[in-house]
Structures are given as structure tokens and as C-alpha cells.
Amino acid sequence: MSAPQWQARQFHYLSADSHVHPFLVDLWEEVRQATDGRFSATVTASNAGLPGSHLAIVDLLITGEIEFYVLMGGILGPLVPAMEIQGLPFAFSDHAQVHATLDGPLGHYLRRELAAKGIHALPYGLLENGFRHISTTDRPITKVEDLEGLRIRIPEGKMFADAFSSLGAVPVEVNVLKLYPALQNHEIDAQENPLSITEALRLHEVTKHIALTSHMWSGFNLIASQRFWNTLPADVQQIIERVARKHVARQRAHTDALNRALESKITGWGMTATAVDRSAFRERLQAAGFYRRWRESTGAKAWGLLEDSIGKIS
């Protein structure tokens, strides 16, 4: 094989044993082979200690100081408000609908918006994290009123804060790496994540109840520095996008199956699971003006494309 003509770094903020890392490793190894060694990328878990917020790291991506990153759409909201729409609460019914929507016209629109900010989002490059559920340290959640006054950890993103405030909870931003001790020390009462994250971070050790709310879908956008991307010849770009689509599809299937399998482990974790009436949560958001605000924030174009795919929201 040839010596690398192009070398890149793929950062992500999850652990090396996460449901993302090994698929990224496979992806870039196949790219290396498919380019006969001309392109080489290293995958770095836990951001290799890069300082700052996710947006600070995105700034490094835009300037070309790092080449590839993965992160949730809502975190990109300050740059491209329409990206928040990926996590719109109680919008999607299942994983198939999510991917059909975000691989389709809405996804194309979002990639164009990101490109205008110096970010190349790979087509079919949205990795799976899963539908999010609420786990609590003490009181179970069986109805929307149970969220009143609940101090719940949220990640970065205005939509998370607005959604849980609208539902009566008290959202508290906590870095995911500090989430376990925050729950253990009762600095917060609850957290919300897909089951795969709950297991990976061992959050079932510090929470007692889990409400299977499926309140938001979340995934990780595979993005590149547009500045770096533009230095690559067309054939290398095509190889990367083709191989990425293959391995992202593998990752989606794996993570979907993992989240489904983990539902049967909840009792074994020593937790109690509760089902909720999701329509009551959505009605509470509607009454609070949540969907009206986010239609304005994400823009009529993105909202219209979403409704074209999933039906009328509000």
C-alpha cells in the first residue's frame, strides 16, 4: 500500500467500548484499504482530553484543526438552529421513521445548512443512539405530573432545557462524564438517555426507576471539516461516503438491537420500569407553546420537510 497522502483524526466523546467507537474504527480501516493506503484516519475515544465544550471542538473542526467529529444535532443548534429538529420530543414513532426522515429531504436540507457554516455532514452518516428514557433516583415517573420540580440532568442544547421546563421539571446541565457522581450524591434527581448509555455509564447503579418515555430520539452526526474535505480528491471523498454509509448502517442495526435487548435487563439491574401515556406529555408541551416556539426557531422549511415525512405535528 502507498504511504498516506492524507491523514485525519476522528474524535468522539464516548468510550472505546461504546456502541460507536468500534464501528468508526472499522469504517476508517476500510477507507484506508479502499484507498490503497492513501488516506489514513485514527479514531480517538473520549475526545482524547480535548478541552472545552462540544461547540468549542466544533470550532476546531470548522477551522480545520481537527478533521472529523460526531455529535448530536441539538448541540449544533447555536450554529444551525434547524439541527435541533432531530431531537424534537414525541415526533418520531420508531427508528425506521427516524432514518427515513433524516436520510431524506430533511437530511439533505440540514447538510446544506451545515455546509454554509463550514461543516460537511456525510450523507447517510447519522449514527444511532436511540430513544431516550427517564431514570430517577427515588420517585417513579408514571404520569407527566410526576416531573414537577424534578431536577433532571440534560446535555447541551436549548431544546432539552425548554422541553423539560415545559414539562414542569428543573433541567440541570451536567457533563456526561460527571453524571454518575451527580446522581450518586443526589445533586440531581434524574437523568434521561437511551438504555445503551444507561448501561455503558452504569447509571442503573445510582437510579432506582426508569420510565420508558421514548420522549426524544438522539443520534450522532458524522461531520467533517469542510476546509479539510475540500482538499480531498473526488475519488477519496466518494470512497469515504460509500464506506461511511455501510458502517453507519451496521451501527444503526446494532444499537437498535442493543436498546431493545436492554429492556429485558432492567429488572436484573434492580430497577423498576414504568410505562407512560406519551400523548399526555405531548399535550403538556403543546399547551406550553413548545411546538409553536420550535417551529419558529427551526424554521418553516425544516418544519415543513419534517411534517412531509411524519405528518402534522401541531
Buried (B, 14 or more C-beta within 10 A) or exposed (E): EEEBEBEBBBBBBBBEEBBBBBBBBBBBBBBBEBBEEBBBBBBBBBBEEBEEEBBEBBBBBBEBBBBBBBBBBBBBBBBBBBBBBBBBBBBBEEBEBBBBBBBEBBBBBBBEBBBEEBBBBBBBBBBBBBBBBBBBBEEBBEEBEBBEEBBBBBBBBBBBBBBBBBBBBBBBEBEBEEBBEBBEEEBBBBBBBBBBBBBBBEBBEBBBBBBBBBBBBBBBBBBBBBBBBEEBEEEBBEBBBBBBBBBBBEBBEBBBEBBEEBEEEBEEBEBEBBEBEBEEBBEBBBEBEBBEBBBEBBBEEBBBBBBEBBEEBE
